[in-house]
Amino acid sequence: MVWQTLEAKLSTPRMSRYLKGYQGNQDHAAQAYVHNMRIAESLVSIFHVLEVALRNGIQREMEREYKRDDWYEEFNGDNADLRASYAKVTDAQAALRKRGTKLCADNITAELSFGFWTALFNRKAFVKLSRPLMRVFHYCPKHSKNADIIRSRLNKARDLRNRCFHHEPLLWQPLFELHRDITEIVQWIDPGLCTWIKTHDRLPSALAGWNTWKEAARHERTVMPTIKTTDDQSI
């Protein structure tokens, strides 16, 4: 009954990934979906801290660099990549006007998406912005304070964030490594903030619960026959 409800209301294509992963065992597939939700929920805290700390750090360093709180107006120039970012600023301003919210630097900054901030690290845009952007990661060790390393980590963090917030499967992602790298980015921004979020971060316990259940489910499959599906795939 549970599986039929999930499949009917959450869609067959969505649930089929879990069913294939558990060789047609509907009970295991349904429970794996629960673990996926728990992991997604547990990731919200670290994404919250990363996004807000990155955004505020960039805003602070851009104000320092351009000597103005509306530093994003500097993007309205010849650089095509920066103009693309400026278009997102224009969209944010329009959204604030529609809600009747005051157009000020703090409100505009808060309205901009995580994708806006990570796009500033794209190679072509980064050429002009490297000095203020790299200052955001004040505590980054010298061997890691490299544009390509930071860019790669931020892009992977954005991709995982989008998967999480769009309710996509997470169980097949290298979650331990991704979480470790995201936490280290926060460490590079502010070690004290990183220490604080670690005390509230529930992903390690969510992953431990997932791994414990996964091993039990694997053991159960070795002693009980299961219904095979085409394109059989196990986790």
Secondary structure, 3 states (H helix, E strand, C coil): CHHHHHHHHHCHHHHHHHHHHECCCHHHHHHHHHHHHHHHHHHHHHHHHHHHHHHHHHHHHHHHHHCCCCHHHHHCCCCHHHHHHHHHHHHHHHHHHHHCCCCCHHHHHHHCCHHHHHHCCCHHHHHHHHHHHHHCCCCCCCCCCCHHHHHHHHHHHHHHHHHHHCCCCCCCCCHHHHHHHHHHHHHHHCHHHHHHHHCCCCHHHHHHHHHHHHHHHHHHHHHCCCCCCCCCCEC
